[in-house]
Amino acid sequence: AMAANIRPVDAVVVRGSAPGAIAPALPAGLPDLAGGKLELAAASAAAPVPAELASPAAAPDPVPAEAIAAQAPASAEAAPVVSNGEGPANGGRPAPEPSYRGVPRDRVVDSLKRAETFLRKLDLGPATAGMLDAWLEQRPYDLVAAAQDDAALAGKMRQVGHGFNRSYELFRHHAALDAEAAALHRDLSAWGGFGMAESADYRTIDAERQAHLLASYARIARERPPGPERLREAAAPFGEGASWLEKGIPFAVGAWVQGRARLERFFNRLPLHMRHVLVEALRRATGMAELEDGLAVDAPMGRYGVVVEGLPRNFGEMRAVMAPILERAGAALEPFYETDEVGMTGIGVINDAQDGFIFEGTRRAAQALADAMPDRVVVDFRGRRIAPRQTIS
């Protein structure tokens, strides 16, 4: 049996069992846009919003701003200090500046402040402004700046939380357009600023974010109109929704020409699913998908694994083989949970050619695992080995 004190893995994925990508389906009963085919260049400022486009009741009411403000993350107690092996441990000299996933504390605080300023400048709407105001009531900058070691800093980061990961698409979009936004995107990504867990419910802030993105993509499409073939390519992945999108994309651009209020009225009347589909299709039609998805960032967390040759597919046999490996890996990684340096764990596919114990973590955690298990092969998601460091006895 597996040791009782080992943290359970989050997933077991047998090679070949992962489902493929599923194209979003068009909601049943969505009517065609009135007026037939619309050309981008002919999008008229006088074009009425089709009455039969969708009912305002088709989209569920998002969570109001008041509910968001009430969902402040629970406080986390400061965890014990975990030495990072750097700087003086005592001797009366100043302690080294703590870091969060390898990023110095003051740089983390600076990126948080810049992210707040960035979102406020976008003027997304009252829900987003209310979320930021509620977050500031926790005095997050002071709390994080007061942390004196890595574990305490991780605890403060969990305590204050932030709303920036829900707005990842916004940061990514503007990073592809503006050098200052690109620097902010890199700095937030460096410590995992977009990776905190969030509920999947659709909120008012999500509607504000999507409306902003739709307006920005519509502006780009107006300035650089995609041709018919580009429209078809952008709409094609959405299956039966493709013909609707070939008309809906130009219509959205026409609504943007009439102003923000007109576009938002059009957007708010769409069924929830079609909001996602329209924004993504416009992202592809404008060519922004290639630019945004191609942004280079140094993420602090990567995928690593302990290779197990011939991993059994039978769960009973797999359990017997993996029990001693999980016990050793759990002991090596345990200190890094306190500093938020270990995320998902599992058993299964590490990369295209190797299976075994898998985990999401920092390079420092992966190195510690390799050091603790020199008789095993520890690799990253590309199959590159993390060599154990030699110890001096």
N, C-alpha and C positions, 0 to 999 in steps of 0.2 A: 504494500500500500504506500501511497505517497505520504511524505512527512506532513504532519498536521499543521506545522507552522509556515509552510510555503504558501505564498500568495497564489490563488488560482489564476490560470491563464485566462485571457479574455476571449480567445477563439481557437478553434481547431479547424483548419482548412486542409482537406485532403486534395492533393494535386488533381486538377481536372474538374473539381467540383464547383469552382467559383462561377457564378452566373455571368453571362455576357451583358453588355450594355443594352438597355431597353429604350428605344426611342419613345419620347412622350406621346401619348395618344391625344387626339383632339376630343374635347368634351362633347358629349352627345348633345345634339340639338342646337349647336352653335350656327346661327344663320350666316348666309353670305353677306358680304358688304354690298350695299346698294351702289349703283352707278357703274357696274362693270369694271373693266380694267382702268387703272389710274396710272398715269405717267408722272414720274417725279417732277419733271419740268413744268407740268401742267397742274400741279397741286394748287387748287384755287383757295384763296383766302375766304371766299364766300361759300365754300363747299360745306353743306350742313352735315352734322353728325347723323348717320343713318339711325332712324328711330328703332329699326329692327335689329341693330347691331347686337345688343344684349340688354338685359334688364339690370338696373342698378342693384337688384337683390341677388343677382347671380353670384357675386363675390361675397364671401362671409365677412362679417364685421371683424376688423382687426382688433388686436388687444389695445385698449386705450393707453394714453401716456401715463395716466395715474397708476395703472397696474404695473407698468414697467418700473416706475419709480419705487414701487413697493417690493420689487423683486431684487433688492440688493443682496449680493452673495453673503452667505453666513461667514462669520469671523472664523479664522483659523489660528490655533495656538502656534506660537513660534516653536519650530522643531529644534532638536539638539544640533549643535554645530557639527558640520561635516568638513573636515580639513581638506583643502584642495591641493595641499602640498606646495603652496607658493607663499613666499614672504615669511617674515619672522612669526613664530608662534607665541613668543613671550619676550622676556628680557627688557621690558619697559619701553620698547620701541612701538611706534604707532602700528596698529593692526592694518593689514592691507584692505583696500576698499573691497567690500563684498561684491559678488557678481551673481547675475541670474542667467543660468545656462551659458556662462562664459562671457556675458556682456556686463561691464562695470555698472554698478548701481546708478551713478549719476547720469550715465548715457541712457539708461532705461527711463529715468525720470524725465530727461530732456525729450525723448521720443514721445512719451505720453503727453507732455504739454503741447508739443507740436501737433500731435494727432487731434487733440481737442480743438486747438485753434483752426486746424484745417477743416474739420467738420462744421464748425460754426461759420466759417467764411463761405461754405457752400450754401448756407441758408436753405437747408433741406425742408424745414417745416417745424411746427411747434412740438411735435412728438420727439423729434431728435433733440431739439433744444432742451426740452424737459428732461430727457434722459441724461444729458450732460450735466444739467443743473443738479439733478438728484445725485449723480455720481460725485460731483464736487463737494456735496455736503458731507461726504465721508472723509474729506481732507486727504485724498489719496497721495498727493505729492509729499506731504509732510510725513505720512505713515511710511511710505516706501523709503524716503530719504533717511529716516531714523534707524533703519535696519543696520545692524553692525556685523552680521556674518551671513554666509550664503543661505543657511537654513532659515534664519529669521527673515531674510529678504524674500525667499520663496513663500513663506507664510504670509507676509504682508501682501504679496502679489495675489495670492489666493483670496485674501481678505477683501481687498479693494475691488478686484475684478476690473472690467472695463467693457465698454460697448463697441469696441472697434472691430472685433472679429465678425460681428454681424454686418459690418460695412466693408468687408474685405474687397468686394467687387468695385466699390467706389475708389478705394486707395489704388487698386490695381489699374483701373481705367485712367485715372489722372496721372499715375506714374508713367503710363505709356505716352502721355501728352506733354508732360512738364518736368523739367529737371529737378526742381525743388520737391515736387511730389514724389518723384522717383527716389530721391535720397531718403525721404520719410518712409516710403514703402520698404526700402532696404533696411533701415534702422529698426523698424518695427518687426520685420521678418527675422532679424538677427537673433532676437530673443524669443521668438514664437508669439508675437503680438496678435496673430490672427488664429491661434490654435486653441483658445479656451473653449470649454464645452458650453453649448447654448441649446435651449429648447428649440424645437422645430416649428412652433406655432407661428403663424403669420401675424405680424404686429404692424401697428401704424408706422413705426420707423422703417419697416421693410417696404411699405408702400411708398413712403417718401423717398427712400433710396432708389427704388426702381423707377419712379417717375423722373428723378433726376437723370438717371442713366438713359432712359428713353429719350429725354430731351437732348442730351448730349449726342447720342448716336444719330438722332434725327437731324441735328445741326450739321454733323459731319456728312450725312447722306445728302443733305441739301447742297453743301459746298462741293462734294465730290460724288455726284449721283452714280450709283451702281447700275450697270446695264442690265438688260433682261436676263442674260445668262447668269450673271452674278446673283440676281434675285432668286432665280430658280435653284442655284447651288445652295444658297443660304437657307431656303425653305425646305429643300429636299429631305433633310434628316428628320423632319417632323411628320413624315408619313401623310396621313389624310389631311393634316393641317396645312400642307404645302400650298394648295390653291388659294386658301384663305389668306395666307401670309403674303403671297405675291401681290394681293390687293391691299392687305392691311399695312404692309410696310410703307408704300407710297402714301396711304391715307394718314398714317402717323406723322409723316414728314409734312403733309399738308396742314395737319392740325398744329404742328410746331410753328409753322409760318404765321399762324394767327395769334401766337403768344402762349405763355406758360399756362394760363388758366384754361385755354381751349384744349391744349394737349392733356392736361391733367383730368379734365372732364371726360375726354375720350378714354383715357387710361382707366379711370375709376369705374367706367361702365363695363369694362371687360371682365369676364369670368376670371377667377384667380389664376387658373392654370394658363390661360392665354396671356396673362401679364408676363409670366416667366418666359413663355414661348416667344412672344413678340420682341421682348428685350434681347433675348439670346439670338434670334434670327437677325435683328438689326445689327447686333455686334458682329455677326459673321458677314453680313452684306456690306458693311463699311470697311471690312478688312481689319477692324480693331481686334478681333479675336486672335489673329496671328501676332499682333504687337503685344497684346496683354499677356497672352500665354507664353510668349517668348522672353518675358522679363527674367533677368538673372538675379537671384538672391541667394544668400548663404543662410540656409535654415539651420537652426541649432539642433534640431532633432532629425535623426535619420533612422533607417531601418537596418537592423543588424540581426545576426543569427548564429547559433551554434550548430554546425553541420552534423547531421546524423545520416550516414550512408545507409541506404536501404530501409528508410523509415517504413515500418509496417502500415498497411492500410486498415487493418483490423484494429478497432479501438482498444480491445483488451490487450493485444500484443503491443500496441503503441504505448499504452499506459505503463507496461512493464519496462519497456526500453527507455522511456523518457523519465521515469521516476528519479533515478539518481542524477540525471542531468538537470532536472528542474530543481532539485534540492541544492546542488552546487551553484547553479545560476542564481537562484533566489537569494542565497546567502551573499553572493558577490554584489548583486544589484540592490539589496535592501537599503543601504544608506542613501542611495540616489533617489529614492522615492521622496525623501524629506526635502530635497532641493528641486523637485519637479523635473528631474532628468531621466525619468523612465515613464513611458506612457503605456501604450497597448502592448500586451504580451500574447503569445499564442504558440501553437504547434502546427507546422505545415510548411507552406511554400516560402522559402527565403528569397529565391530568385528563379530565373528560368531553368536552372540546372541543379539547384540544391534545396534540400528540405531539412527540417530540424526544429529547434526552439527558436522562435523569432521574437523580437521586441523592438519597440520604438524608443530611442533614447539619444543622449548626447554622445559625442565621440569619447568624452572622458569616461562615461559609464561603460561604453563598449571596450575601452582599453582596460578598465578595471576587471571586466569579465574575462578578457583574454589573459590577463595576468593571473587571475585566479584559476583558470582552466588551461594551463599551457599544453596539456595533453590532447586538447580538442582544437578544432579549427573554428575560429570565430571570423566571420566575414561581414561585409556590408552588402547592401542590396544588389550591388553589381558583381558580387563574388570576389571582391578584393579582400585579402586576408588582413586581419588586425593582428600583427605579430606580438606575442607576449614580451614584455620587457624583462631583461635579465636582472635578477636580484643579487646583491653582494652579501654573501653569508659571513 
